Amino acid sequence: MSVNAQNGLIHLASQHSVEETMQRLEALLSERGVTIFARIDHSGEAAKVGLAMRPTKLLIFGSPKSGTPLMQAAPSLAIDLPLKALFWQDAEGKVWLTYNDPAYLQQRHSFPAQLLPNIAGVSALLGKAVE
């Protein structure tokens, strides 16, 4: 795992393809009743307009039960919620899962620390998705 403290991103190396890593996370989220709001295939959309791009997909997900209290406490957090997971392949063919560090989001939006568990628990699922 690599955490870039400057911009609050956590990068997890995956042992799977971009598509498989995303499917693994979707299954883990679905098992826990987390809503999948959107799937964005950046590389697929690039191909539609004749541009080449390494596999890159974004999954937008969350739980209104967990997220709403956070946005009530810090309305600006709505710019970062629902949560997002970026699946991408680098120039060497390595696949990564990148997401916002929940602690960084707490610092960025100054919501009460006692609400951090509402989004911090997803980190374990993200880690499982790349195993």
C-alpha angles and dihedrals in degrees: 000000000000125000119196102207092191096065103017098243125143116205119199120190111228128213090207139064120274091257095046093047090052092047091050091053092046090054092049092049093046091051088059097045095251114155120242104213100178146352116209120193103199094176092046091052090047090054090053089063095043098261125130119227131164113250107292126165135167127209119198114198144150151133121261088206090060100031101046096066089050093052090045089056094043114015092190088067087077087081088065099035136117092052120251135210120196118205115195144158120227128217091271092054096255115142122224137188111209127188142159114274105244090219089054090052089051090052093043095051101027096226117163113283091230088068094055093093088064088076105014094074091070090070091077091053092049089052091051091051092063097046 
